[in-house]
Amino acid sequence: MSAPHLNEAIDFELGTTAANTTNHDPLKMPKFEEAGTSTVMDSVPAYATGEIASEGESSLKPIDDGQYHDKFRRLGWVRLTICLIVEAIALGSLSIPQAFATVGMVAGVILSIGIGLIAIYTSYVVGQVKLKYPHIDHYADAVRLIWGRFGYELTGFMFVCQLVLLLGSHALTGTIAFVRIVEREGVCALVWGVVSAVVLFLLAIPPTFTEFAILGYIDFASIICAIGITIIATGIEATSQVGGLPAVDWSVWPPDDISFSSAFLAVTNIIFAYSFAVCQFSFMSELHTPKDYVKSIWALGVIEIVIYTVTGALVYAFVGSGVASPALLSAGSTVSRIAFGIALPVIFISGSINATVAGRYIISRAFPNSTIRYISTPRGWTIWILLLLAQIILAFIIAEAIPFFSDLLGIMSSLFISGFTFYFPALFWFMLIKEGKWYRGWRNLGLSVVNGGCFLIGVACVGCGTYASVKDIVEQYNSGIIHLSALDLASSSNSLEPPSSSKAALQPLRSCEHSYNLALALPFFSPLKGRILTVISFYILISPRSRGAAAARLGRDVPRSGAPRGFVKLNN
């Protein structure tokens, strides 16, 4: 074979040509010294070099995409910032004041700024991985490079599971928002749940993040206005009370009776508020100039740090230790209804982007070698719509049927978000980005310490966060807030009432003429749980006297602050 033909054969096998390496334009994939792209082989996809070929094919194989290619390469850094804001900043920002109340003003400010800076760095590492391995389109593809097929499948499950749970959280939050705004006892909360699910579905239909970013501007304006109203209203209320601002019972230091579990739950609320790296690979796949991601993560990071720190400090200083979560519930009935109305766009837009990201990942895996994944044909649109419907329905059922859904979301976030935000980026740096030995040179040594710290933070979130969430569930069960036993409901059907702080929020549930619990449609929960929940549902249906009260008991539980728990961990 002649030398030219030999070179062509080698290029074909290694995938270094523009056609075989990736669907990206090679001119739009700059190499950076920081990312360690020193040779051509560094940029070759792992599946092309045979590193993981024996473990299965890549989730996105090169095909002749031609006319579809440009549709998914139109995202600039400004719109990338907007997409990250939509994914990262929602009503969870209004749970920060309660975290400040738990750990004290000083610790709250330090945690808000410190965790924000760490999140910016780990997001920077994620971007370096994307630049060095441009074939990566989702988080699972990156983990595959370090953990092989097992890591690929595990992270794919974590990715979809977390996004679907977050979708359910936003559906539940939308339900509570409508209940709070309308305050009509004749309307069953389940109706508002269905309305919320429909709105989330409609907003998730745009398949590209360039199109979705247009909604992001509305989302950002919505949350800024909601936060502004909350700060102004609580400030006015604080100054008009007897004694004025000095009478507010906020504290510089944590309270004396603080427990480890409550303190760590407050810390995790702040940590999960900065979990914008989860979808970063997915968003960056549409960037027309990948190197611009640095502008986006710095812009987002600074915006988040300012919003979270200012909101947490001011609202806590205005309201004191009794601040609710979300904080807009502390602004009075009328003002909170107005704030909820203004916050509706951020509730639904920030929720629907989770369905879009999960859908893009699933469709790229299901149709890796087909133009269906570009959602540009009637068949592609049909599959896309059905996929979104399946996600919305699943998320809605899970959120409505599980009485401790908020704590379940907390457990899943402790298990999953800690990896996406902390220990996976640290592993990426050690295994994919680092050049030379970790102890060679001050730069490597310093970054090794930083990434080692990020890894330890992630591991601590997994252990301590899961422990705190499980303990919270047990405490609620023991206190009577959570009950899954039909016997408990039957034995107290005449006197069953939700906690006093939750009566207003759950009042619409009392007017439901049919079972609010959806267990009849969930025999797959588990044999035991399925039977228990089905008995509860039948009991609600056949017992008119306990219908409303039992439905309220099975509704969303309310934390000690008096805020619906559906908001407490809604940091995405």
C-alpha positions in Angstrom: 0.0 0.0 0.0 1.4 3.4 -0.9 2.1 6.0 1.8 -0.9 8.3 0.9 -3.3 5.3 1.0 -1.7 4.1 4.3 -2.2 7.5 5.9 -5.8 7.6 4.8 -6.4 4.1 6.2 -4.8 5.2 9.6 -7.0 8.3 9.6 -10.1 6.2 9.0 -9.3 3.8 11.8 -8.4 6.5 14.3 -11.3 8.7 13.4 -9.1 11.8 13.1 -10.8 13.1 10.0 -13.5 15.7 10.3 -16.2 13.3 8.9 -15.4 10.4 11.2 -14.3 12.0 14.5 -17.5 13.9 15.3 -20.4 15.8 14.0 -18.8 19.0 15.1 -17.1 21.4 12.8 -13.4 21.0 13.5 -12.9 24.7 13.1 -15.2 25.3 16.1 -13.3 23.0 18.4 -10.2 25.0 19.6 -7.5 23.3 21.6 -6.4 24.8 24.8 -3.3 24.3 26.8 -5.3 24.4 30.0 -7.3 21.5 28.8 -4.2 19.5 28.0 -4.8 19.2 24.2 -1.2 18.8 23.2 -1.5 16.1 20.5 -4.0 15.0 17.9 -4.6 11.8 19.7 -5.7 13.7 22.8 -8.8 14.9 20.9 -9.7 11.5 19.4 -12.9 10.2 20.9 -12.4 7.2 23.2 -14.6 4.9 21.1 -12.4 5.7 18.0 -9.2 4.7 19.7 -10.6 1.4 21.0 -10.4 2.5 24.7 -14.1 1.5 25.2 -14.9 -0.1 21.9 -15.1 -3.5 23.5 -17.7 -2.3 26.0 -20.2 -1.1 23.5 -20.8 1.6 20.9 -20.9 5.3 21.6 -24.2 6.9 22.3 -23.8 9.2 19.3 -22.2 7.7 16.2 -21.1 9.9 13.2 -23.6 9.9 10.4 -24.2 12.1 7.4 -26.2 14.7 9.2 -25.9 17.4 6.5 -29.0 19.7 6.6 -29.7 18.9 10.3 -26.2 19.7 11.6 -26.6 23.5 11.9 -29.9 23.3 13.8 -28.0 22.2 16.9 -25.0 24.5 16.5 -26.5 27.9 17.0 -26.0 28.5 20.7 -23.8 31.5 21.7 -22.3 32.1 25.2 -25.0 34.6 26.2 -27.8 32.1 25.5 -25.7 29.4 27.1 -25.7 31.6 30.2 -29.4 32.0 30.0 -29.9 28.2 29.7 -27.7 27.6 32.8 -29.6 30.2 34.7 -32.9 28.5 33.8 -31.5 25.2 35.0 -29.8 26.6 38.1 -31.9 29.4 39.5 -35.6 28.8 40.5 -37.7 29.1 43.7 -34.9 27.3 45.4 -33.2 30.6 45.7 -35.9 31.6 48.1 -35.1 28.7 50.4 -31.7 30.2 51.1 -32.9 32.6 53.8 -34.1 29.6 55.8 -30.7 28.0 55.4 -29.2 31.2 56.8 -31.6 31.0 59.8 -30.4 27.5 60.5 -26.7 28.1 60.4 -26.5 31.8 61.2 -25.7 34.9 59.2 -21.9 34.5 59.2 -21.8 30.8 58.2 -24.6 31.4 55.7 -22.6 34.2 53.9 -19.4 32.1 53.9 -21.2 29.0 52.6 -23.0 30.9 49.9 -19.9 32.6 48.5 -17.5 29.7 49.1 -19.7 27.0 47.6 -20.4 29.3 44.6 -16.7 29.7 43.9 -16.2 25.9 44.1 -19.1 25.3 41.7 -17.6 27.8 39.2 -14.3 25.8 39.3 -15.9 22.4 38.9 -18.0 23.7 36.0 -14.7 25.0 34.5 -13.3 21.5 34.7 -16.4 20.1 33.0 -15.9 22.6 30.2 -12.3 21.5 29.8 -13.3 17.9 29.4 -15.8 18.9 26.7 -13.1 20.9 24.8 -10.6 18.0 25.0 -13.2 15.3 24.0 -15.7 17.2 21.8 -17.7 14.0 21.0 -19.1 14.2 24.5 -22.8 15.3 24.4 -24.0 14.4 27.8 -22.6 13.7 31.3 -22.8 9.9 30.9 -20.5 10.1 27.9 -17.8 11.8 30.0 -18.1 9.3 32.9 -17.7 6.6 30.3 -14.2 7.8 29.6 -13.1 7.1 33.2 -15.4 4.2 34.3 -16.2 2.4 31.1 -19.5 0.9 30.2 -20.6 0.5 33.8 -20.0 4.2 34.6 -21.8 5.1 31.4 -25.0 3.1 32.3 -24.9 4.2 36.0 -24.5 7.9 35.2 -27.1 7.7 32.5 -29.6 6.3 35.1 -28.6 9.0 37.7 -28.9 11.7 35.0 -32.4 10.8 33.9 -33.6 9.9 37.4 -32.5 13.3 38.8 -34.0 15.3 36.0 -37.4 13.4 36.2 -37.5 13.9 39.9 -36.8 17.6 39.5 -39.5 17.8 36.9 -41.9 16.2 39.4 -40.8 18.8 42.0 -41.7 21.6 39.7 -45.1 20.0 38.9 -45.8 19.9 42.6 -44.6 23.4 43.1 -46.8 24.6 40.4 -49.8 22.9 42.0 -49.0 24.6 45.4 -48.6 27.9 43.7 -51.9 27.7 41.9 -53.6 26.6 45.2 -52.0 29.6 47.0 -52.9 32.1 44.2 -56.5 31.0 43.6 -57.6 30.0 47.1 -60.8 28.4 45.9 -62.0 25.6 48.2 -64.2 24.2 45.4 -61.3 23.3 43.2 -59.4 20.0 43.9 -55.6 20.4 44.1 -55.4 17.5 41.7 -56.9 19.7 39.0 -54.1 22.2 39.5 -51.6 19.3 39.4 -52.9 18.4 35.9 -52.7 22.0 34.8 -49.1 22.2 36.0 -48.2 19.0 34.1 -49.8 20.3 30.9 -47.9 23.7 31.1 -44.6 21.9 31.7 -45.2 19.6 28.7 -46.0 22.5 26.4 -42.9 24.5 27.4 -40.6 21.5 26.9 -41.6 21.0 23.3 -38.8 23.2 21.7 -36.0 20.6 21.2 -33.0 23.0 20.8 -31.5 25.0 23.7 -31.1 28.0 21.3 -34.9 28.1 21.0 -35.4 27.4 24.7 -33.1 30.3 25.7 -35.8 32.7 24.5 -38.0 31.5 27.3 -35.0 31.8 29.6 -35.2 35.6 29.5 -38.8 35.5 30.8 -37.6 33.0 33.4 -34.8 35.2 34.7 -37.1 38.3 34.8 -39.7 36.3 36.7 -37.3 35.1 39.5 -35.7 38.5 39.8 -39.1 40.2 40.2 -40.3 37.5 42.7 -37.1 38.0 44.8 -37.4 41.7 44.6 -41.0 41.7 45.8 -40.1 39.4 48.6 -37.2 41.5 49.8 -39.1 44.8 49.6 -42.3 43.4 51.3 -40.4 41.8 54.1 -38.3 44.9 54.6 -41.3 47.1 54.8 -43.0 44.7 57.3 -39.9 44.6 59.4 -39.5 48.4 59.6 -43.2 48.9 60.4 -43.3 46.4 63.3 -42.9 47.5 66.9 -39.3 48.1 67.6 -38.4 48.2 63.9 -35.5 46.3 62.4 -33.6 46.0 65.7 -36.5 43.9 67.0 -36.0 41.2 64.4 -34.6 38.0 66.0 -31.8 37.2 63.5 -28.5 35.9 64.7 -24.9 36.2 63.6 -24.1 32.7 64.9 -26.0 29.3 64.7 -28.6 28.7 67.4 -27.5 26.7 70.5 -30.0 23.9 69.9 -28.9 23.2 66.2 -28.6 19.5 65.3 -26.2 18.0 62.9 -29.0 16.8 60.5 -30.8 20.2 60.4 -27.5 22.0 59.9 -26.4 19.7 57.1 -29.9 19.9 55.4 -29.4 23.7 55.4 -25.9 23.3 53.9 -27.2 20.9 51.2 -29.9 23.4 50.3 -27.1 25.9 49.4 -25.0 23.2 47.7 -27.9 22.0 45.5 -28.7 25.6 44.6 -25.3 25.7 42.7 -25.8 22.4 40.8 -25.6 23.9 37.3 -22.9 21.4 36.0 -25.5 18.6 35.6 -26.7 19.8 32.2 -23.5 21.6 31.1 -22.3 19.0 28.7 -25.7 18.9 27.1 -25.8 22.7 26.7 -22.2 22.9 25.4 -23.0 20.5 22.6 -24.9 23.3 20.9 -22.2 26.0 21.3 -21.0 27.3 18.0 -17.8 28.5 19.8 -17.0 26.1 22.6 -14.2 28.1 24.1 -16.8 30.8 25.1 -18.2 28.5 27.9 -15.8 30.2 30.3 -17.7 33.5 29.9 -20.9 31.7 30.6 -19.9 29.9 33.8 -18.3 33.1 35.3 -21.4 35.1 34.4 -23.7 32.5 35.9 -21.5 32.0 39.0 -21.3 35.7 39.8 -25.1 36.1 39.3 -25.9 33.2 41.5 -23.5 34.2 44.3 -25.0 37.8 44.3 -28.6 36.6 44.2 -28.2 33.9 46.9 -26.1 35.9 49.3 -28.1 39.1 49.0 -31.5 37.3 49.2 -30.4 35.0 52.1 -28.9 37.8 54.1 -31.5 40.5 53.6 -34.6 38.3 54.0 -33.2 36.6 57.1 -32.3 40.0 58.5 -35.9 41.3 57.8 -37.9 38.2 58.9 -35.6 36.5 61.5 -35.5 32.9 62.7 -39.1 32.3 61.6 -38.5 32.8 57.9 -40.4 30.4 55.7 -39.3 28.4 52.7 -39.8 29.7 50.1 -39.3 33.1 51.7 -42.1 34.7 49.8 -44.5 32.9 52.2 -43.1 35.3 54.9 -44.3 38.4 52.9 -47.9 38.2 54.0 -50.9 36.6 52.3 -51.7 39.1 49.6 -48.1 39.9 48.7 -47.2 36.2 48.6 -50.1 35.5 46.2 -48.8 38.3 43.9 -45.2 36.9 44.2 -46.4 33.4 43.4 -48.2 34.7 40.3 -45.1 36.5 39.1 -43.0 33.4 39.9 -45.2 31.1 37.7 -42.9 31.5 34.6 -39.8 30.5 36.6 -41.6 27.5 38.1 -42.6 26.1 34.8 -39.8 27.2 32.5 -37.1 26.0 34.9 -39.0 22.7 35.3 -39.6 22.1 31.6 -35.9 22.4 30.7 -35.3 19.2 32.7 -37.7 17.3 30.4 -35.9 18.8 27.4 -32.4 17.7 28.5 -33.5 14.3 29.6 -35.4 13.8 26.3 -32.4 14.8 24.3 -30.3 12.3 26.1 -32.8 9.5 25.7 -33.5 10.1 22.1 -29.7 10.3 21.2 -29.2 6.9 23.0 -32.3 5.3 21.4 -31.5 6.5 17.9 -27.7 7.0 17.8 -27.4 6.4 14.0 -30.6 8.0 12.8 -31.7 11.5 11.9 -34.6 11.0 14.3 -32.5 12.3 17.0 -32.4 15.7 15.3 -36.2 16.0 15.6 -36.6 17.4 12.1 -39.0 14.8 10.5 -42.6 13.9 11.3 -41.4 10.6 12.8 -38.8 12.4 14.9 -41.4 14.9 16.2 -43.8 12.1 17.0 -41.2 10.3 19.1 -40.1 13.5 20.7 -43.7 14.4 21.8 -44.3 10.9 23.1 -41.1 10.9 25.0 -42.0 14.2 26.7 -45.4 12.9 27.6 -43.9 9.8 29.2 -41.6 11.9 31.3 -44.3 14.4 32.4 -46.7 11.6 33.4 -44.1 9.6 35.3 -42.9 12.7 37.1 -46.4 13.8 38.0 -47.4 10.4 39.3 -44.3 10.1 41.5 -44.6 13.6 42.9 -48.3 13.2 43.7 -48.3 9.7 45.0 -45.4 9.8 47.4 -46.2 11.7 50.6 -42.5 12.2 51.4 -41.5 13.3 47.9 -39.5 16.3 49.1 -37.3 14.1 51.2 -37.0 11.5 48.4 -35.8 14.3 46.2 -33.3 15.3 48.9 -32.0 11.7 49.1 -31.6 11.5 45.3 -29.9 14.9 45.2 -27.5 13.8 47.9 -26.7 10.7 45.9 -26.6 12.2 42.4 -26.0 16.0 42.5 -23.0 15.5 44.7 -21.4 13.5 41.9 -22.3 15.8 39.1 -21.2 18.9 40.9 -18.2 17.7 43.0 -16.6 14.3 42.8 -17.0 13.6 39.1 -15.3 16.9 38.0 -12.5 16.1 40.5 -12.1 12.7 39.0 -12.2 14.2 35.5 -9.3 16.5 36.4 -7.1 13.6 37.9 -7.9 11.1 35.1 -8.5 13.2 31.9 -7.1 16.8 32.3 -4.0 16.6 34.6 -0.7 16.6 32.8 2.1 14.7 34.5 2.3 13.5 38.1 0.0 15.3 40.6 3.0 16.4 42.7 5.1 17.7 39.8 5.2 21.5 39.9 3.3 24.0 42.0 0.4 24.2 39.5 -0.3 20.5 39.6 0.2 20.3 43.3 -2.2 23.2 44.0 -4.8 21.9 41.6 -4.5 18.4 43.1 -5.3 19.8 46.6 -8.3 21.8 45.2 -9.7 18.8 43.3 -9.1 16.5 46.2 -11.1 18.9 48.4 -13.9 18.9 45.8 -13.9 15.1 45.8 -14.2 15.0 49.6 -17.1 17.5 49.6 -18.9 15.3 47.1 -18.4 12.2 49.3 -19.5 14.1 52.4 -22.7 15.1 50.6 -23.4 11.5 49.7 -23.0 10.2 53.2 -24.2 13.1 55.4 -26.9 14.4 53.0 -28.5 11.0 52.7 -28.3 10.5 56.5 -29.9 13.9 57.1 -32.7 13.3 54.6 -33.5 9.8 55.9 -33.6 11.0 59.5 -35.9 13.8 58.5 -38.3 11.3 57.0 -38.2 9.2 60.2 -38.8 12.2 62.3 -41.8 13.2 60.2 -43.2 9.7 60.4 -42.8 9.6 64.2 -44.4 13.0 64.6 -47.5 11.9 62.5 -46.8 14.2 59.5 -46.2 11.2 57.2 -48.5 8.1 57.4 -48.6 5.3 54.9 -50.7 2.9 56.9 -54.4 2.5 56.1 -55.0 1.3 59.6 -53.7 4.7 60.9 -56.1 6.5 58.7 -59.0 4.2 59.6 -58.5 4.5 63.3 -58.4 8.3 63.2 -60.9 9.0 60.4 -63.1 11.1 62.7 -60.4 13.4 64.0 -57.7 13.3 61.3 -56.4 16.8 60.7 -53.2 18.1 59.1 -50.9 20.2 61.2 -52.3 23.7 61.9 -49.6 25.4 59.8 -50.6 23.4 56.8 -54.4 23.8 56.9 -54.5 26.8 54.6 -52.2 25.3 52.0 -54.0 21.9 52.0 -57.6 23.2 52.3 -58.4 22.7 48.6 -57.6 19.0 49.0 -60.7 18.7 51.2 -63.0 19.4 48.3 -61.7 16.5 46.2 -64.6 14.2 45.3 -62.2 11.5 44.2 -59.1 10.0 45.6 -56.2 12.4 45.5 -53.7 9.6 46.0 -52.8 8.0 42.7 -51.8 4.6 44.1 -54.5 2.8 42.0 -52.3 3.5 39.0 -49.1 2.5 40.7 -49.1 -1.3 41.4 -45.4 -1.3 40.4 -44.3 0.7 43.4 -43.6 -2.6 45.2 -46.0 -5.3 46.2 -46.3 -4.2 49.8 -46.4 -0.4 49.2 -48.7 -0.9 46.2 -51.2 -2.8 48.5 -51.0 -0.3 51.2 -51.5 2.7 48.9 -54.3 1.0 47.1 -56.2 0.3 50.4 -55.7 3.9 51.3 -57.1 5.1 48.0 -60.2 2.8 48.3 -60.7 4.0 51.9 -60.7 7.6 50.7 -63.2 6.7 48.0 -65.7 4.8 50.2 -65.5 6.9 53.4 -67.2 10.3 52.8 -66.5 11.4 56.4 -62.8 11.1 56.0 -62.4 11.9 52.4 -61.2 15.4 52.8 -59.1 14.9 55.9 -57.4 11.7 54.6 -56.6 13.5 51.3 -55.1 16.3 53.2 -53.0 13.9 55.3 -51.8 12.3 52.1 -51.0 15.7 50.6 -47.7 17.5 50.9 -46.3 17.6 54.4 -45.3 20.9 55.9 -42.0 21.6 57.7 -41.8 23.4 61.0 -41.5 26.7 59.3 -45.0 26.3 57.9 -44.0 26.2 54.2 -45.0 23.4 51.9 -42.2 20.9 51.7 -42.4 20.8 48.0 -40.4 24.0 48.0 -37.7 23.2 50.5 -35.3 21.4 48.2 -36.4 22.9 44.9 -33.0 24.2 44.0 -33.2 23.5 40.3 
